[in-house]
């Protein structure tokens, strides 16, 4: 899988949202989806969407297929942003168009990890979902092992987060541990109210990276991403 981020104006972000790659037009591309970026909420504000750029998530046959796409004109929107390649290592749930991803956890030791949560929210549950998610986002943004992250939005009701963490152990402390607790409470509310039509959680091992996110490379310990 790959992540492509472009921190651009709202107008350019909307243009990128409408012009993502189509799998039938790119050999080796199985699935792709574009989103608007918005910062994770670091305070108690519930509705605080501030478009900060565009994002593309994609699933490929192999690195060669991704290399071919990176030389295509449709990838140019992300040339000056942040791009990373990931190996999926753990999946809960499913998503239309995504091939079967690893269910049984592939150990990554103390390697940094990326976490994708993607959901299609029931429209009549949007307000309670946003309320529950706001506390989880705030706790993530303040966690000492949090490297970087963003909310991802695709109108009308697709929502996601993508975050990078220093290690699996520390990420789990946030997701299922007692500290800080916002994510655990959000999961409990979801069990009680069933916010989503569809949802998937994917843990990913980053292995190549290029560019900057919020003015830096949060995965600067990894080798650069190269293209053919």
Secondary structure, 3 states (H helix, E strand, C coil): CEEEEECCCHHHHHHHHCCCCCHHHCCCEEEEEEEEEECCCCCCCCCCCCEEEEEEEEEECCHHHHHHHHCCHHHHHHCCCEEEEEEEEEEEECCCCCCCCCCCCCCCCCCCEEEEEEEEECHHHHHHHHHHHHHHHHHHHHCCCEEEEEEEEECCCEEEEEEEECCHHHHHHHHCCCCCCHHHHHHHHHHHHCCEEEEEEEEEEEEEEEECECCECCCCCCCECCCC
